[in-house]
Amino acid sequence: MTPDQLDLLSDMIANKLFAMVEPYLKDNGYTIAFEPMKGEEFIHKDVDAFGNLKLNRKDQLAAQMAQLMITKEKLLKEEKYELLQELEEIYAKLKEEYDKL
């Protein structure tokens, strides 16, 4: 099967399951607060269907370091130098682990 066909199949299965479950939930007083996720959406998540991270450790560290750099800019703007120093210590530890990998 081609990737497009697989996406179509996954969408069809999700829609069929949702159509079967929806009446049951409504009849038993449950509020439906979800929509089935499209195949394309699901594939590009960082977590698989079982809740396991799809990223390897190096990618995780890179994402954390990028987030810390964003936080660093915010702390500089707010002039919170004590927090900034702690953040730099955390960043240094992550960078050291990243370099080892």
N, C-alpha and C positions, 0 to 999 in steps of 0.2 A: 504494500500500500504506500501511496505517496504521503508526504507530510500533510498536504491539504486534505486528503481523504481521512487520515487519522484525526485531524482536527474536527472534521465534519462528523465522524463517527463518535468522538468523545462528546461533542455538543449534543448529538442526537440521544446518546445514552443519558447524559445529565438531564436533558429536558424530559425524557421519558420517566426517569426516576422521580423527578420533581413533580411531574404531572400525577404520578401515582401516590406520592406521599402527601401532596398538598391537601387533597380532600380529607384524608385521615386526620391530619393535624387540625384543620379547621373544624371538623366534626367533633373533635375531642377538646375543643376550647383553647388550642395553642395558637399563639400569634406567630405568623411566619415573618421572620426578619432576615431572610437571606434570599439570594438569587443564585442559581447555579453559575459556577465560574466557567467561563469559556476556556477551551483548550489552550489557546494562545496565552491567556492570562495565567493559567495554572503553570504552564511550562516555564514562564519567566519569573517565577517566585524563587526566593532563596531557601524555601522550605518545601520538602516533598510531601506527599500525601500522608505520611506517617509522622510528620513533625520533625524529621531529621534535616539538619542543615545541608544544603547542596554544596556550599562553599568549602574549599579546603582551608586549613589553618592559616596559610599565608594570605589568602584572600580576605579572611576574617580580620586578620591583623591590619591589613591595608585599609579596610573599611573603617576600623576603629580609629586608626591614626588620622584618616581623613576627617572623621567626625571631631576628633580632638583639635585639629587645626581650625575648624570652624568655631568651636567653642573658645579656642584661644583668641581669635579675633574679637569675639563678643566680650570676653573678659578684658581685653585691652581697651576696648571702647568704654567699658564701664569702670575702668581703672581699679579692678579687683586683683591686686598684685599678689596677695597671699594665695588665692586660689590659682592664679596663673602659675606660681612656682610649683604647686602640687601637681597641676596639670602637666607641666614640663617634666616632672619626675616620672609620672605615669607614661608619658610619651616616650621618654628615654628607655624605660623598661620594655615597652612594646617594640620599639625600634630595634633594641638589642635582640629580642626574640625573633623578630622579622628577619634580621640579618643572618641569624643562625640557620634559618630555613632555606 
